[in-house]
Amino acid sequence: MTYEIAIEKLNQIIEKLSTESIPLADATSIFEEGMKLIKFCYEQLKSTKGKIFEIKKEMDSLKLEELE
């Protein structure tokens, strides 16, 4: 699954929970699925942030080497 698909599914869950009359057991299950998607998205963003940090670090060290 990609981040974009997870966000799309989350939006569908939000829409469903806010507009439909859903039995409590079903709502709980849907909510649990949403929480798993949120965790997935958080991990994806955390990973991407780490990659960006590493790329920036490499770029900064290249700039220092060029000056020497």
Secondary structure by P-SEA (a helix, b strand, c coil): ccaaaaaaaaaaaaaaaacccccaaaaaaaaaaaaaaaaaaaaaaaaaaaaaaaaaaaaaaaaaaaac
